[in-house]
Amino acid sequence: MTRRRWIADKWDEATATLKGAQAEHMIRVLRTLPGVEADVVAGGRVFHSVVARILDEGQDGTAEVRFNLVAEVEAEPGMPVTLVMSIFKFDHMEWAIEKATELGVASVAPVIARRTEKHLALAAMKRVERWRRIALEASQQSRRSDVPVIHDPAKLTDHVKATSHRKRLVLAEQERSTTLRGALAEVIAAAGAEMPELELAIGPEGGWAPEEEALLDAHGWQAVSLGPRILRAETAAIAALAVVASMLE
């Protein structure tokens, strides 16, 4: 039977501990008892573990589950891909973050673009912790050995101008000659035996503004296409990551 997977809040060489919401779920919903086996992610490594101690001091107290780490389990690393995602409707964006996590993205960088709705841009910072919880839960569900980093929102111009060693690709509606798959094939060939590191930028609803396309081009972002159809932002993000995963993994 497949063991449940949890992501530790604290750990050392022999033990790992869940605290807060994760521990409360184990204790109060799953009715976990000492001796139960699980897989626990600690420091990016996965361990076959056994519940050693449960501490529950009531609804207003501290919940804690401590595991003994028995043996390390082989786990696949996530894709070395940062998804640069222009902020769009929060319910759609949360879905995209969840699915991007399941597909293996290493990090998500929310950015404020020219056509990002003003009220969403203003409220984005208050949503970051929710996005991080969604990524944590999706990591557990998909049995990842890590949790993607969800960066604080930043202006697109600041992110684009920042120095990066990664290959930078941007989905652009106006691009027709270079497909994402074709660009990836070139990147993979150039990397040889190494795994290429990527940044993949997805525009807001309404697409990139002309001045943003010029800025991206000026700072070395290669424009690529997913095809002739106009996709919603969340659809484009997942379709693009599926293409990347099919070629990198």
C-alpha positions, 0 to 999 in steps of 0.5 A, spaced: 500 500 500 502 506 498 504 510 504 502 517 505 507 523 504 508 529 509 513 535 508 517 536 515 517 543 518 523 541 522 528 535 522 535 532 524 539 526 522 534 521 525 527 525 526 522 529 523 517 533 526 510 536 523 507 542 526 501 546 525 496 545 520 499 538 517 500 535 524 492 537 526 490 534 520 494 527 522 491 527 529 484 530 528 482 528 521 486 521 520 486 519 527 494 517 527 497 513 532 504 512 534 507 506 529 503 509 523 508 509 517 509 514 512 514 517 507 517 524 510 520 529 506 526 532 510 531 537 507 529 535 500 530 527 501 524 522 502 525 517 508 520 511 510 518 513 517 514 511 523 510 516 527 514 516 534 510 521 538 504 525 538 502 532 542 496 535 541 494 540 546 487 542 544 484 547 539 488 552 542 494 549 543 500 546 539 499 540 535 506 536 533 507 529 530 514 526 530 517 521 526 523 516 526 527 516 520 528 509 518 531 509 511 531 514 505 527 513 499 529 514 492 525 520 489 525 524 483 527 531 483 523 537 480 524 540 473 529 546 473 524 551 471 521 557 474 514 559 471 514 567 471 507 568 471 503 575 470 498 575 476 491 574 473 484 572 476 486 569 483 482 563 483 485 561 476 492 563 478 491 558 484 489 552 480 495 554 475 500 554 481 497 547 484 497 544 477 504 547 476 507 544 482 504 537 480 508 538 474 514 539 477 516 546 477 521 548 481 519 555 483 513 560 481 515 568 480 508 572 480 509 578 476 505 585 475 505 586 468 502 592 464 495 589 463 495 586 470 488 588 473 490 594 478 486 591 484 489 584 483 496 587 483 494 591 489 492 585 493 497 580 490 502 580 496 496 578 501 495 572 497 502 569 497 502 565 503 495 562 500 499 560 494 505 557 498 500 553 502 497 551 495 504 549 493 505 545 499 499 541 499 500 539 491 507 537 493 504 532 498 498 530 493 503 529 487 508 525 492 514 530 490 520 530 494 520 538 494 516 544 495 516 549 489 519 556 491 513 561 491 516 568 490 514 575 492 510 578 487 515 583 483 514 588 477 515 585 471 521 590 469 525 588 475 524 581 474 526 581 466 532 586 468 535 581 473 541 577 472 540 570 470 544 564 468 538 560 466 535 560 459 529 565 458 523 563 454 517 567 453 510 565 450 508 571 445 502 571 441 505 574 435 511 569 435 509 564 429 516 561 427 519 558 433 515 553 437 516 552 444 518 545 443 523 547 437 526 552 442 527 547 447 530 542 443 536 547 441 537 548 448 537 541 450 542 540 444 546 545 447 546 543 454 549 536 452 549 532 458 547 537 463 540 539 465 538 546 462 535 551 467 529 555 464 525 561 466 518 560 462 514 567 462 506 567 461 503 573 460 496 576 463 489 576 460 490 580 454 497 579 453 504 582 453 504 590 452 508 592 446 513 595 450 514 589 454 515 585 448 521 590 446 523 589 454 523 582 454 527 582 447 532 587 449 534 583 455 535 576 452 528 573 453 527 568 446 519 569 444 516 562 443 509 559 441 504 554 443 501 554 436 495 558 433 490 558 438 489 564 443 489 560 450 487 563 457 493 564 461 492 558 466 491 554 460 498 556 457 502 555 463 500 548 464 500 546 456 507 549 456 510 546 462 507 539 460 511 540 453 517 542 458 516 536 462 515 531 456 522 533 453 526 534 460 524 528 464 
